[in-house]
Amino acid sequence: MSVKERKERERAARESLIVATARELAEQQGWDAVTTRRLAERIEYSQPVLYSHFRGKREIIGAVALQGAAELAVALRAATSAANGPRARVTALARGYLDFAERNPAVYDALFQLDGGLAYAQEDTPEPLKDAFAALLECLGEVAGDGVHPGVFTEVFWASLHGIVTLTRAGRLPPELAAQRVDLLVDRLAVL
């Protein structure tokens, strides 16, 4: 292995450590606790080393969001893969989405609540974000109904799931009714 290859591998490992540490800290104490100073202390590198990877917290949030988007896509596809029939797939998708948000609140915030400097729904949207949306579209496109644009239907369904997540986390909706919300959403919105 050349010196250049070793340095690139070390740089990638440091970057991965920064992202993992930021994510861990955010999951434990919230995003307000994630500062470059704290991260530098936790990973035992100087702040200048941290800044050589990321210009600041915004870019770190973006890196966590991209990682989270890839994980969300995998989770959604896994949730729907074993389901038989459109209704079962859509229900599994909705439950998988809500479960992901509940298990990964800081990642969910990085994806959909915080400014990570990422472009959404644009030509220059990063691939992990496009793939997370594609994971939704793959399942929801088949139940959009005649004359309904599958992408628009997916956006509306996704917005409904996001609203459920956001309102439940804020204490505005009782969490014990989550299954009823999913059933209502699936039964009333999707053409099955």
C-alpha positions as CSV (number, residue, x, y, z in Angstrom):
1,M,0.0,0.0,0.0
2,S,1.3,3.4,-1.0
3,V,1.7,6.3,1.5
4,K,-1.0,8.1,-0.4
5,E,-3.4,5.2,0.0
6,R,-2.7,4.8,3.7
7,K,-3.3,8.5,4.3
8,E,-6.6,8.4,2.4
9,R,-7.6,5.4,4.4
10,E,-6.7,7.1,7.7
11,R,-8.5,10.3,6.6
12,A,-11.7,8.2,5.8
13,A,-11.4,6.5,9.2
14,R,-11.1,9.9,11.0
15,E,-14.1,11.2,9.1
16,S,-16.1,8.1,9.9
17,L,-15.2,8.5,13.6
18,I,-16.3,12.2,13.6
19,V,-19.7,11.3,12.1
20,A,-20.2,8.3,14.4
21,T,-19.2,10.4,17.5
22,A,-21.5,13.3,16.5
23,R,-24.4,10.9,15.9
24,E,-23.8,9.2,19.3
25,L,-23.6,12.5,21.1
26,A,-26.7,13.8,19.4
27,E,-28.7,10.6,20.2
28,Q,-27.6,10.8,23.9
29,Q,-27.8,14.5,24.5
30,G,-29.4,16.2,21.5
31,W,-27.9,18.2,18.7
32,D,-27.3,21.2,20.9
33,A,-24.7,19.2,22.7
34,V,-22.8,18.5,19.4
35,T,-20.1,21.2,19.2
36,T,-16.8,21.0,17.4
37,R,-15.0,21.5,20.7
38,R,-16.8,18.5,22.3
39,L,-16.3,16.4,19.2
40,A,-12.6,17.2,19.2
41,E,-12.3,16.2,22.9
42,R,-14.2,12.9,22.4
43,I,-12.3,11.8,19.3
44,E,-9.0,13.0,20.8
45,Y,-8.1,15.1,17.8
46,S,-7.6,18.9,17.7
47,Q,-10.3,21.2,16.4
48,P,-8.2,22.0,13.3
49,V,-8.2,18.3,12.4
50,L,-11.9,18.2,12.7
51,Y,-12.2,21.3,10.5
52,S,-10.0,19.7,7.9
53,H,-12.9,17.2,7.4
54,F,-15.9,19.4,8.0
55,R,-16.3,23.2,7.8
56,G,-18.6,23.1,10.9
57,K,-21.6,21.5,12.6
58,R,-23.8,22.1,9.5
59,E,-21.7,19.8,7.4
60,I,-21.5,17.2,10.2
61,I,-25.3,17.2,10.4
62,G,-25.4,16.7,6.6
63,A,-23.0,13.8,6.9
64,V,-25.2,12.2,9.5
65,A,-28.2,12.8,7.4
66,L,-26.7,11.1,4.4
67,Q,-25.7,8.1,6.5
68,G,-29.2,8.1,8.0
69,A,-30.8,8.3,4.5
70,A,-28.9,5.2,3.4
71,E,-30.0,3.4,6.6
72,L,-33.6,4.5,6.1
73,A,-33.7,3.1,2.6
74,V,-32.4,-0.2,3.8
75,A,-34.9,-0.3,6.7
76,L,-37.8,0.5,4.4
77,R,-36.9,-2.1,1.8
78,A,-36.4,-4.7,4.5
79,A,-39.7,-3.9,6.1
80,T,-41.6,-4.3,2.8
81,S,-39.7,-7.3,1.4
82,A,-41.5,-9.9,3.4
83,A,-45.0,-8.4,3.1
84,N,-47.5,-10.1,0.7
85,G,-49.8,-7.8,-1.2
86,P,-50.0,-4.1,-1.6
87,R,-51.8,-3.4,1.7
88,A,-49.4,-5.4,3.7
89,R,-46.4,-3.7,1.9
90,V,-47.8,-0.2,2.5
91,T,-48.5,-1.0,6.1
92,A,-45.1,-2.5,6.6
93,L,-43.5,0.6,5.0
94,A,-45.4,3.0,7.3
95,R,-44.6,1.0,10.4
96,G,-40.9,0.7,9.3
97,Y,-40.7,4.5,8.8
98,L,-42.2,5.3,12.1
99,D,-40.0,2.7,13.8
100,F,-36.9,4.1,12.2
101,A,-37.8,7.6,13.4
102,E,-38.5,6.4,16.9
103,R,-35.2,4.4,17.1
104,N,-33.1,7.1,15.6
105,P,-34.4,10.5,16.7
106,A,-31.2,12.5,16.2
107,V,-30.7,11.0,12.8
108,Y,-34.3,11.7,11.9
109,D,-33.7,15.3,13.0
110,A,-30.6,15.5,10.9
111,L,-32.5,14.2,7.9
112,F,-35.7,16.3,8.2
113,Q,-35.5,18.9,10.8
114,L,-32.1,20.5,10.8
115,D,-30.1,22.3,8.2
116,G,-27.4,20.0,7.0
117,G,-26.7,22.0,3.8
118,L,-28.2,19.3,1.6
119,A,-30.5,19.8,-1.4
120,Y,-33.8,18.0,-1.3
121,A,-36.0,17.3,-4.3
122,Q,-33.6,18.9,-6.7
123,E,-31.3,17.9,-9.5
124,D,-28.3,18.0,-7.2
125,T,-29.9,16.0,-4.4
126,P,-27.3,13.6,-3.0
127,E,-27.8,9.9,-4.0
128,P,-28.6,8.6,-0.5
129,L,-31.5,11.1,-0.2
130,K,-32.8,10.1,-3.6
131,D,-32.5,6.4,-2.7
132,A,-34.5,6.9,0.5
133,F,-37.3,8.6,-1.5
134,A,-37.0,5.8,-4.1
135,A,-37.5,3.2,-1.3
136,L,-40.8,5.0,-0.5
137,L,-41.8,5.3,-4.2
138,E,-41.1,1.7,-4.9
139,C,-43.9,0.7,-2.5
140,L,-46.2,3.6,-2.8
141,G,-46.1,4.1,-6.5
142,E,-48.2,0.9,-7.0
143,V,-51.0,2.2,-4.8
144,A,-51.2,5.8,-6.0
145,G,-54.4,5.2,-8.0
146,D,-55.4,6.0,-11.6
147,G,-54.5,9.4,-12.8
148,V,-52.4,10.2,-9.7
149,H,-48.7,11.0,-10.2
150,P,-46.8,8.3,-8.2
151,G,-44.2,10.8,-7.0
152,V,-46.8,13.3,-5.7
153,F,-48.7,10.5,-4.0
154,T,-45.5,9.4,-2.3
155,E,-44.8,12.9,-1.2
156,V,-48.2,13.2,0.4
157,F,-48.0,9.8,2.1
158,W,-44.5,10.6,3.3
159,A,-45.6,14.1,4.6
160,S,-48.4,12.3,6.5
161,L,-45.8,9.9,8.1
162,H,-43.6,12.8,8.9
163,G,-46.4,14.7,10.5
164,I,-47.2,11.6,12.7
165,V,-43.6,11.4,13.7
166,T,-43.2,15.1,14.5
167,L,-46.5,15.4,16.4
168,T,-46.0,12.2,18.4
169,R,-42.4,13.3,19.4
170,A,-43.7,16.7,20.4
171,G,-46.3,15.1,22.7
172,R,-49.2,16.3,20.5
173,L,-50.4,12.8,19.6
174,P,-50.6,9.9,22.0
175,P,-48.1,7.2,20.9
176,E,-50.3,4.3,21.8
177,L,-52.6,5.2,18.8
178,A,-49.8,4.8,16.3
179,A,-51.1,1.5,14.8
180,Q,-54.6,3.0,14.3
181,R,-53.1,6.0,12.6
182,V,-51.1,3.8,10.2
183,D,-54.3,1.7,9.4
184,L,-56.3,4.8,8.8
185,L,-53.6,6.3,6.6
186,V,-53.2,3.1,4.6
187,D,-57.0,2.5,4.3
188,R,-58.0,6.0,3.3
189,L,-55.0,7.3,1.2
190,A,-53.8,4.3,-0.7
191,V,-55.8,2.7,-3.5
192,L,-55.7,-1.0,-2.6
